[in-house]
């Protein structure tokens, strides 16, 4: 049954985008808020709104929506998701691209948790039902290593380790152009992009973010980097590299040249989580796990080297 709310725009949301305001007012994800708006479910002073509209003071906001179905884990077989480590407490996968970490409103594709369920894994933690065991995430378009906790103690300990920066994370990223200097540190706060509800940007009032990088290989039009993260902000590597005017190859959201991605037959950002190092949550033994590049990334490097 459709739900409906009519309310004046609060002072704190004056000037905000409609999709962001609806998400904040009703507790929706931005994806679901955008879907409601695209279906014509948001009216501002009698006019059907679009997502990018800005809200004015002293206007009436009318919202109608169908209650979304709660996200659920759907078991699925994903042949190219590799299990690279497994014990009673944790499982580490090498995630292929275009696979979300967990179900969420607005995502209709497959997930890591669904793939684990399809492979017979049972995740037993007190995390939210649709995010059980998730202690960190990779973007849908990023491949590589991801840890999922299987036991309650591992979930608690690994969440703390990520929060306290006790997990070493190394990524390899292919960026446009020649990286000068070839190594260094980017220390720049990251917050919501002022002009987009879906992007992030370097902002003066954002959360601190620190990225270290070293050049691995130079190509005529791109540089392959090893990237280490001190912090784990959303889209951190993508935002920091774009801010240096070296966006990741294939990352159209952050300004990459689409002709380069087309030439390299790449349909996502060139970014792979290649190494994790941390102390095991129950034994305390140091674990260091690595992952080979996904096939599409290998193919793009082969093309880059010959063109």
Beta strands, then each sheet from edge to edge (+ up, - down):
strand 1: 2-8
strand 2: 42-44
strand 3: 47-48
strand 4: 60-66
strand 5: 82-86
strand 6: 90-95
strand 7: 143-149
strand 8: 168-176
strand 9: 183-187
strand 10: 190-192
strand 11: 200-202
strand 12: 210-218
strand 13: 222-229
strand 14: 271-279
strand 15: 286-290
sheet 1: 1+ 4- 2+ 3-
sheet 2: 5+ 6- 7+ 14+ 8- 13+ 12- 9+
sheet 3: 5+ 6- 7+ 14+ 15-
sheet 4: 10+ 11-
end
